[in-house]
Amino acid sequence: MKKITYLFFFLFFTLPNSYGQDNEDLYNLDQVHEIRLEFDRDNWSGVMDSLRLYGDDLLNGGVKIDGKKYTDIGVRYRGSRSFRIGNKRNALHIKLNHINAEQNHQGYQTLKLSNALRDPSMVREVLGYEIAGKYMIAPRASYAKIYINNKYYGLFVNVEAIDDVFLSKKFQTNKNTLIKCTPDLNKKSPSGCKQNIFSSLEYEDNMECYKSNYELKSVEGWNEMALLANALYKNNGGLGNLLDVDATLWMLAFNNVLVNLSSYSGQNSQNYYLYKNNNGRFVPMVWDLNLAFGSFKNTGKGSDLSYKELIKLDPLLHVDNPYKPLISQLMKNPNYKKTYLSHMRTILFDNFMDNGFEERAKDLQELVQQAFLNDPNKTYTLEDFERSLYSTIGRRSKIPGIYSLMSKRAKFLKKHESLGAIPPSITEVNFVGREKYSNERVKDFNIQVKTGNQAKQVKVYFRFHSLEDFKMVYLKDDGNSNDETKADNIFGGMIASNGNETIEYYVLAENPRSVGYEPTNYMFELRKVSLRELNN
């Protein structure tokens, strides 16, 4: 029979984005965007200080975004820990649909402008979100020069808001439960609740205990979150029905490789969102990456880590920590643990084993250097900015150079016994097509996968429609399952079409110590094959 190889024919799969991502998109990185705010009062800063301290109101104003003008918007200082009364560089929240519910810029209704706290490089957030977006659902980030009443306020990082627009693009609905997992560190949990567990998803008997550590962004959802925490606590096999485990493992792997400790993996179990998708599973999403690459140094165990300790951060950090159930409970499952380490290896080898990330960071700095230099309210000097990729900046905060930290960490992780196991390789994927000159059409998807590095088990995950859960079929190397000879490292099997014309799929191969995927970033780069092609 005819075989058709699909190893190099692939579909870049992203969930539909009706607003496009062309060169004029607000989050493209080909330019530094320009946002000009206008208020009809000179004391706007004092007013916004008051609004931030004493309520949730927004200051009315107007804005021009890359030359496009909008009126009746609302602005406030963001509720981040970087806020300071009288600070000339507070982060900003802009609500374009403050008065007019339909007003938007390229579909976006909310802008989140970060002041890049403790990041002299101005690269951490943008590079971090760029890497995250390869493997998980994550916001994008770009740069913007902010002007207020025609005065240059500063160079900011413009981070895509996790709001109704974002959820609709990524999940096709914004009606489900959304929880922001960023505890108020100035507020103690009520009496009778566990203390200092933050947004760790530690189980509580009293529903009120959750409300001081999480922010419900949807109309309802506390009960659903409590069910998730309870499932983590019991860890009795039903967790996968409530949590997108694979997306969680990607997030945890990302945090560890990038030494992103202002996150679930650090002291305060913070800076992520949970959204319940249409399949009933919570999907985690990273947030607030300005302290990634070792700018925040505390894991919750003792004092801040030294530079050498950041480099050698344990890949299995918190694996035995009962107060980090998202890590410790998942790692009790040997398959989840193996997958997590595989994800770490993928992020490491895709991004940090050559000088690609150094060049990318330098390109980003070159893009913003003039805007940074002209910033009248910048926190760091031009010398700090220029040295920040290679040198530690600051005597007290000691912010490590991104390249110096990550190049050494990459060497450490490559040699670490947890990541040292070589995953099985998937060298070729074939589908059996219609025989030449035959009138008998192929009705199902017969697959062959050629492997290396001692693969012991191969699975193909597939779905017929993009909103479905993936189904799984085991492939066999037994000489009888569309493979040619027993024990020849070619695994075969059949996927029944059930009347469907097309499938999206990825392949997993594993040996006793590691897991390999084709494609490696299967979350967004799925392979695709159709019966029409096989019968052509």
KOLPA-972499 format. One record per residue (C-alpha): residue in three letters; x, y, z. Coordinates in steps of 0.1 Angstrom, whole numbers, plus 5000, padded with zeros to 4 digits. Example, Ala and Ser with C-alpha at 12.3 -4.5 7.8 and 13.67 -1.06 7.14 Angstrom:
<sites>
ALA512349555078SER513749895071
</sites>
This chain:
<sites>
MET500050005000LYS501050364994LYS502550545024ILE502350925029THR504851085052TYR503651385072LEU506651455094PHE507451785077PHE503951885067PHE502252055096LEU499652295107PHE500552575130PHE497552555152THR496352835173LEU492852895185PRO491053145163ASN492053505167SER489553725149TYR491554035156GLY494653925137GLN498353955144ASP499654165115ASN502354425117GLU499954685131ASP498854465160LEU499254615194TYR501354325206ASN503854295177LEU507454345185ASP508554525153GLN508054865169VAL507755055201HIS504055155203GLU502855495214ILE500055555239ARG499055915246LEU496755965276GLU494856295280PHE493256415313ASP491356745317ARG493156815350ASP496756885359ASN496556695392TRP495756365376SER498556185395GLY497156285429VAL493656185419MET494855845407ASP496755795440SER493455855458LEU491455625435ARG494055345440LEU493955385478TYR490355435485GLY488255255458ASP487955095424ASP486955405404LEU488755505373LEU489755855361ASN487955955329GLY490056065300GLY491056005263VAL493855825246LYS495655795213ILE497055445205ASP499455445177GLY497655755163LYS494055625168LYS491955835191TYR489455715217THR487355915242ASP485555825274ILE488155585287GLY488955505323VAL492555485338ARG493855385372TYR497155275387ARG497354895386GLY496854715419SER500354575418ARG502954575446SER504954825427PHE502455105434ARG503755395455ILE502055715464GLY503655995444ASN505655755423LYS506355895388ARG506355545373ASN503355365386ALA501955085364LEU498755165345HIS495354995338ILE493455145309LYS489855045302LEU488755145267ASN485155035272HIS484755235305ILE481755425291ASN481055275257ALA480854905262GLU481754835226GLN484755065223ASN488054875215HIS491354905198GLN491854615174GLY489454415195TYR491254485228GLN489354655255THR491854655284LEU495454755284LYS497854645312LEU501054855313SER503854725334ASN506654945348ALA509154655346LEU509854665384ARG513254525392ASP514154465356PRO516954695344SER517154495312MET513454575302VAL513554225286ARG512253985313GLU508554005307VAL508654025269LEU511153735265GLY509353535292TYR505953565276GLU507453495242ILE508853165255ALA505753075275GLY503553125244LYS505352845226TYR504052585250MET500952705268ILE498152955267ALA499753285277PRO499453655271ARG501653835247ALA503754145255SER505154445236TYR506654785244ALA504955115245LYS506055475251ILE503455645274TYR502756015273ILE500356185297ASN499056535288ASN501856555262LYS504656475287TYR506656155283TYR505755935313GLY508055655303LEU508855325285PHE506455045297VAL505754685289ASN502354635274VAL501054295286GLU497954145270ALA495154135296ILE493553815306ASP490053935302ASP486853855282VAL488553925249PHE491553705257LEU489353415270SER487053435239LYS490053405216LYS491753125235PHE488752925248GLN485853035226THR483953145257ASN484453395285LYS481553275306ASN483253015327THR485053045361LEU488153265361ILE490253295392LYS493253525397CYS495753355420THR497653645435PRO497153675473ASP497053995491LEU500153975511ASN499054255534LYS495954065545LYS495853765569SER493553475564PRO490553465587SER490853305621GLY490652925618CYS492152925583LYS495552805573GLN498053085574ASN500753175548ILE499652915522PHE498853195497SER497453075463SER498852725466LEU495552545461GLU495952395496TYR492552245506GLU490452435532ASP487252315549ASN485852665552MET485052835518GLU485753175533CYS489453085537TYR489853085499LYS488653445495SER491653615511ASN494153435488TYR492353435455GLU490353685434LEU487253555417LYS487053735384SER483853565371VAL480353585385GLU480653255404GLY483152975408TRP484252945445ASN482652595447GLU484452485416MET487852605429ALA487152425462LEU486452105443LEU489852135425ALA491652195458ASN489851895473ALA490751675443LEU494451775448TYR494251695485LYS492751355479ASN494751285447ASN492550975441GLY492650955403GLY489851205395LEU492151505393GLY492451495355ASN488751555352LEU489151895369LEU492552005359ASP494352025326VAL497351835340ASP499551875309ALA499152255308THR499952255345LEU503152055340TRP504152295312MET503652595336LEU505652435364ALA508452335340PHE508552695326ASN508752845362ASN511652615371VAL513752645340LEU513453025339VAL513953065377ASN510553235378LEU509953235415SER507453515417SER505053235408TYR503452925421SER506952775424GLY508153045447GLN507553175482ASN504053315477SER502453065453GLN501253355431ASN500953515397TYR498853275377TYR495253255366LEU492952955365TYR490252935338LYS487752645335ASN487552545298ASN484552405281ASN485652055289GLY485352125326ARG489152145333PHE490952435349VAL493752565327PRO496552765345MET498153065328VAL501253245339TRP501153615348ASP503553895360LEU506853785346ASN508854095354LEU510753915382ALA511553605361PHE515153495354GLY516053515390SER514953865399PHE512853725428LYS514853465448ASN512753315475THR511352965472GLY509552975506LYS512252775523GLY514552995543SER516153315530ASP516753435494LEU518753215472SER522353315463TYR523353355427LYS524953015427GLU521752865442LEU519653025415ILE521852855389LYS521452525406LEU517752545414ASP516552185419PRO514452065389LEU512351885415LEU511852185438HIS508952125462VAL508451765451ASP508051665488ASN506351995500PRO502851925511TYR502052305510LYS502652305472PRO500152035462LEU500152135426ILE503752015425SER503951745452GLN500751575444LEU501251565407MET504851435411LYS503551135430ASN502351005396PRO505450865378ASN503950945344TYR503251305353LYS506751335368LYS508351195336THR506251435315TYR507151735336LEU510951655332SER510451605295HIS508751955293MET511652105312ARG514051945288THR512052075258ILE512052435271LEU515752405279PHE516952275246ASP514552485225ASN515552815241PHE518752805261MET521252555247ASP522652795221ASN523053165219GLY519553225205PHE518053365236GLU521053605241GLU520553735205ARG516853775211ALA517453965243LYS519954195226ASP517454255197LEU514754355222GLN517154595240GLU518154745207LEU514554805199VAL513855005230GLN517255165238GLN516355515226ALA512955505243PHE514655395275LEU517355665273ASN514655935268ASP512555805297PRO512556085324ASN511355855351LYS513455545345THR514455355376TYR517855245362THR520655415344LEU521655355308GLU524755175322ASP522554945342PHE520454875311GLU523454795290ARG525154575316SER521954385327LEU522254085304TYR525753995317SER526154145351THR524354155384ILE522754495390GLY522154655424ARG523854605457ARG520654525476SER518354365451LYS521254195432ILE519354135400PRO521253875380GLY522253925344ILE519853725322TYR522453565300SER525053505327LEU522353325348MET520653125321SER523753015302LYS525152865334ARG521752725344ALA521452555310LYS524752375315PHE523752275350LEU520352135339LYS521851955309LYS524051755332HIS521451705360GLU520551335365SER516751425364LEU517051565329GLY520051345317ALA517851065303ILE517651095265PRO514051075254PRO513050845226SER513251005191ILE510351005166THR512151005133GLU509250955109VAL505450945109ASN503650775080PHE500050725071VAL498950455047GLY497350585016ARG495350424989GLU497250174967LYS498250284933TYR495550214907SER493150084934ASN489550174934GLU489250094972ARG489450414992VAL491150445025LYS488450485052ASP490450505084PHE493850645095ASN496450375095ILE499650515111GLN503250405114VAL505750575136LYS509550515133THR511350555166GLY514850555181ASN516550565215GLN514850255228ALA511150355227LYS509150105247GLN505650255243VAL504150485216LYS500850665217VAL499050885192TYR496751155206PHE494151275181ARG490951465177PHE488551535149HIS487551895159SER489652165176LEU487352205206GLU487351835215ASP489451655241PHE492151445226LYS491651065224MET494550825226VAL495450505207TYR498350285217LEU500650185188LYS502349845188ASP505549705174ASP504349345170GLY504449295132ASN500649295130SER499549655137ASN500449835105ASP504149795114GLU506349585092THR508349355115LYS508149275152ALA510749465174ASP511949685145ASN511250015163ILE508350085140PHE505050115158GLY501750095141GLY498050125147MET494650245133ILE492450545142ALA488850485131SER487550785113ASN483950735124GLY482850935093ASN485251225099GLU487451355071THR490351505090ILE492351455123GLU494751665142TYR497351465161TYR500651445180VAL502751145189LEU504251045222ALA507050795227GLU508450685260ASN511150475275PRO511450385312ARG513050725320SER511950985296VAL509251095271GLY509551245236TYR506951415214GLU506451495178PRO506051785175THR507751905207ASN505452205212TYR502352005204MET500152245224PHE500152485194GLU501852305165LEU499652005158ARG500051775128LYS497051725105VAL496051465079SER492951405059LEU491451105041ARG491251315010GLU495051345009LEU495450975017ASN493150884988ASN494651134963
</sites>
